[in-house]
Structures are given as structure tokens and as C-alpha cells.
Amino acid sequence: MALELTDANFTEQVLNSDKPVLVDFWAEWCGPCRMVGPIVEELASDYEGKAVVGKVNVDENQGVAAQFGIRNIPTLLVFKNGEIVDKQVGVAPKNVLAGKIDAQL
């Protein structure tokens, strides 16, 4: 299951992670986010132990969303060593998102 990321735990779980991290910025009211959600959950299972997969609810965690300039959702960011190394704005198929993680392993 994807980690629930918040303003409080983002630095520890994402920026300080020793593994690549895929972060899904989403909101309850966002239709496209509901399309990406199940894919993100599948990736969390597929990459367990190899990469971290988490979700940030932008309505509840506006600090992190503002920090990374999230203006459109869903936005998926890939982090490695605390830096953004890839980005996907909008819905993408599972193989595209998996490829972004694979590139960082």
C-alpha cells in the first residue's frame, strides 16, 4: 500500500530516503487522480523493498504541494537522493510510471 505522506513526514520519508521515491500529489475531488490511484497502489506492491511509493493529499498538505510548485493534479514526482529526477503531470499508464521508477533503480 502506498505511504500516506504529509507535511510532517515528507522530509523523512522522501527527501532522506535511500531508495527512489514516487510521489503522487492528488485530491479527493480530482477525477483523473482517481484513475491514477489504483495504478499507484499497484506500483507500491510491485516495488516493495526496492522503491518507496507514496501519496500526498494536496488539500490536507498544502506546505509540501507549495514547496514543489504543484499546480495541476495528479502530478507524480520521482525523487532520488532528495532531488526530483522525473515528473509526470496528468494520467499516465502503469508502464510509463514503472519505467520512471526503473530508470532510478
N, C-alpha and C positions, 0 to 999 in steps of 0.2 A: 504494500500500500504506500502511496506517495506520502512523504512527510508533510505535515502542516507547518509551513514556515510563517513566521511573524516578524514584526519589527524587532521584537525582543531576542529571538533566537537566530536571526538571519546571518549575522556575522559568524557565529559559532558553527552553524550547520553548513553554510555555503562558502563564505569567504575563507574560512580556516580549514575547509575540507581537504584531505589529501587525495580525494578521488574527484573525477569530473562530476559536475552537478548540472542537471537540467532543472530549470525553474519555470513553472507555468504561472504566469500572472493572469488571474481570472476574477470573475464576479458571478454571483448567483443569477443575476438578471440577464446575463450575456448568452444569447443563443449559440453563437459559434464556440463559446467556451464549453458549453455542454457537449458539443461534438468532439472537442479535443480531450475532455476529461477522461473518458474511458481509455483512450489511447495512452494518456499519461499514466494511468493506473497500470495498464499492461506493461509499459516500459519499466515502471517501478519494480514489477515482479521479474521481468526479463533480465534486468541489470542489477538485481540484488547482490550486494557484495562487491560489485565491480564499479558501480557509479551510484550517485545519490540522485533521487528524483523527488522533487517537492513542488508544492503549490502555495502561492501567495494570494489570498483574497484581498484584492486592492481596496475594497470598501472598508475592510477592518484593519488594514496595514498600509496606510497612506504614506508613511515615512519611507518605507523601502521602495514603494512604487515611485515616489518623487525622486528618491536618490538615483534611480536608474532611468528617469525620464520616461516612464511608461505612460503613453498617451492613448494607445489603442490596445484593446484586449480581444482575443488572447494574444499575449506576447510571451514567447518562450525564449529564455536566455540560457546559454551554455557557459558555465564557468569552469576554469581550470586554474589552480593556484591563486584563487581570489580575483582573477581577471575574467572579463567577458571575452570569450573566444568565438562565439557564434550566436546568431539571433534568428528567430522566425516570428514574423508578425502575421497573425491570421491562422486559419486552419491549414494543417498540412497532414498528409498521410503518415502512418506509423513508420514506413520505411525511410522517409525523409528525416524524421526526428531521430530514429535509431542510427542513421548514418552520421548525424551530427554528434551523437554520443560516441559512436565507434571511432570517429576521427580523433577523439581525445584520449582514447584508452591506450 
